Amino acid sequence: MLRPKIPTNPTPTGTVMPLPVEASAIVQHTSAPEPVPATSAPVSSRPVVQLTPGALVALVGGGTAVVLVVGTVLVSLLLAVAVTAASVAVCAVVLRSMLNGQHKR
């Protein structure tokens, strides 16, 4: 009653034909080698990163958002520590006054 019914995958009944592939013309372009510059400055193999104005605005906006979120979290943690310290100080003052009141009687 609780056994799952597993469907069986039927085998293909006919012959399977591969899709036709159209031949495309391969054209090779040969160009003259680039001239070597006269200066002997080393050429960097790193890719050059070019920032568009839109990408720069997005980068600044993202950085600002990260700074605001991290600042908010840090301020809230500092506030939690300050509230906890204040409540512990109030409890200490109350206990001290209660203990001093018992000794005077």
Distance bins in CASP14 RR format, pairs under 12 A and 6 or more apart:
PFRMAT RR
TARGET T0000
AUTHOR 0000-0000-0000
RMODE 2
METHOD distances of the structure
MODEL  1
34 43 0 0 0 0 0 1 0 0 0 0 0
36 43 0 0 0 0 0 1 0 0 0 0 0
37 43 0 0 0 0 1 0 0 0 0 0 0
49 55 0 0 0 0 1 0 0 0 0 0 0
49 56 0 0 0 0 0 1 0 0 0 0 0
49 59 0 0 0 0 0 1 0 0 0 0 0
50 56 0 0 0 0 0 1 0 0 0 0 0
51 57 0 0 0 0 1 0 0 0 0 0 0
51 58 0 0 0 0 1 0 0 0 0 0 0
51 59 1 0 0 1 0 0 0 0 0 0 0
51 60 0 0 0 0 0 1 0 0 0 0 0
52 58 0 0 0 0 1 0 0 0 0 0 0
52 59 0 0 0 0 0 1 0 0 0 0 0
53 59 0 0 0 0 0 1 0 0 0 0 0
53 60 0 0 0 0 0 1 0 0 0 0 0
54 60 0 0 0 0 1 0 0 0 0 0 0
54 61 0 0 0 0 0 1 0 0 0 0 0
55 61 0 0 0 0 0 1 0 0 0 0 0
55 62 0 0 0 0 0 1 0 0 0 0 0
56 62 0 0 0 0 0 1 0 0 0 0 0
56 63 0 0 0 0 0 1 0 0 0 0 0
57 63 0 0 0 0 0 1 0 0 0 0 0
57 64 0 0 0 0 0 1 0 0 0 0 0
58 64 0 0 0 0 0 1 0 0 0 0 0
58 65 0 0 0 0 0 1 0 0 0 0 0
59 65 0 0 0 0 0 1 0 0 0 0 0
59 66 0 0 0 0 0 1 0 0 0 0 0
60 66 0 0 0 0 0 1 0 0 0 0 0
60 67 0 0 0 0 0 1 0 0 0 0 0
61 67 0 0 0 0 1 0 0 0 0 0 0
61 68 0 0 0 0 1 0 0 0 0 0 0
61 69 0 0 0 0 0 1 0 0 0 0 0
62 68 0 0 0 0 1 0 0 0 0 0 0
62 69 0 0 0 0 1 0 0 0 0 0 0
62 70 0 0 0 0 0 1 0 0 0 0 0
63 69 0 0 0 0 1 0 0 0 0 0 0
63 70 0 0 0 0 1 0 0 0 0 0 0
64 70 0 0 0 0 0 1 0 0 0 0 0
64 71 0 0 0 0 0 1 0 0 0 0 0
65 71 0 0 0 0 0 1 0 0 0 0 0
65 72 0 0 0 0 0 1 0 0 0 0 0
66 72 0 0 0 0 0 1 0 0 0 0 0
66 73 0 0 0 0 0 1 0 0 0 0 0
67 73 0 0 0 0 0 1 0 0 0 0 0
67 74 0 0 0 0 0 1 0 0 0 0 0
68 74 0 0 0 0 0 1 0 0 0 0 0
68 75 0 0 0 0 0 1 0 0 0 0 0
69 75 0 0 0 0 0 1 0 0 0 0 0
69 76 0 0 0 0 0 1 0 0 0 0 0
70 76 0 0 0 0 0 1 0 0 0 0 0
70 77 0 0 0 0 0 1 0 0 0 0 0
71 77 0 0 0 0 1 0 0 0 0 0 0
71 78 0 0 0 0 1 0 0 0 0 0 0
71 79 0 0 0 0 0 1 0 0 0 0 0
72 78 0 0 0 0 0 1 0 0 0 0 0
72 79 0 0 0 0 0 1 0 0 0 0 0
73 79 0 0 0 0 0 1 0 0 0 0 0
73 80 0 0 0 0 0 1 0 0 0 0 0
74 80 0 0 0 0 0 1 0 0 0 0 0
74 81 0 0 0 0 0 1 0 0 0 0 0
75 81 0 0 0 0 0 1 0 0 0 0 0
75 82 0 0 0 0 0 1 0 0 0 0 0
76 82 0 0 0 0 0 1 0 0 0 0 0
76 83 0 0 0 0 0 1 0 0 0 0 0
77 83 0 0 0 0 0 1 0 0 0 0 0
77 84 0 0 0 0 0 1 0 0 0 0 0
78 84 0 0 0 0 0 1 0 0 0 0 0
78 85 0 0 0 0 0 1 0 0 0 0 0
79 85 0 0 0 0 0 1 0 0 0 0 0
79 86 0 0 0 0 0 1 0 0 0 0 0
80 86 0 0 0 0 0 1 0 0 0 0 0
80 87 0 0 0 0 0 1 0 0 0 0 0
81 87 0 0 0 0 0 1 0 0 0 0 0
81 88 0 0 0 0 0 1 0 0 0 0 0
82 88 0 0 0 0 0 1 0 0 0 0 0
82 89 0 0 0 0 0 1 0 0 0 0 0
83 89 0 0 0 0 0 1 0 0 0 0 0
83 90 0 0 0 0 0 1 0 0 0 0 0
84 90 0 0 0 0 0 1 0 0 0 0 0
84 91 0 0 0 0 0 1 0 0 0 0 0
85 91 0 0 0 0 0 1 0 0 0 0 0
85 92 0 0 0 0 0 1 0 0 0 0 0
86 92 0 0 0 0 0 1 0 0 0 0 0
86 93 0 0 0 0 0 1 0 0 0 0 0
87 93 0 0 0 0 0 1 0 0 0 0 0
87 94 0 0 0 0 0 1 0 0 0 0 0
88 94 0 0 0 0 0 1 0 0 0 0 0
88 95 0 0 0 0 0 1 0 0 0 0 0
89 95 0 0 0 0 0 1 0 0 0 0 0
89 96 0 0 0 0 0 1 0 0 0 0 0
90 96 0 0 0 0 0 1 0 0 0 0 0
90 97 0 0 0 0 0 1 0 0 0 0 0
91 97 0 0 0 0 0 1 0 0 0 0 0
91 98 0 0 0 0 0 1 0 0 0 0 0
92 98 0 0 0 0 0 1 0 0 0 0 0
92 99 0 0 0 0 0 1 0 0 0 0 0
93 99 0 0 0 0 0 1 0 0 0 0 0
93 100 0 0 0 0 0 1 0 0 0 0 0
94 100 0 0 0 0 0 1 0 0 0 0 0
94 101 0 0 0 0 0 1 0 0 0 0 0
95 101 0 0 0 0 0 1 0 0 0 0 0
95 102 0 0 0 0 0 1 0 0 0 0 0
96 102 0 0 0 0 0 1 0 0 0 0 0
96 103 0 0 0 0 0 1 0 0 0 0 0
97 103 0 0 0 0 0 1 0 0 0 0 0
97 104 0 0 0 0 0 1 0 0 0 0 0
98 104 0 0 0 0 0 1 0 0 0 0 0
98 105 0 0 0 0 0 1 0 0 0 0 0
99 105 0 0 0 0 0 1 0 0 0 0 0
END
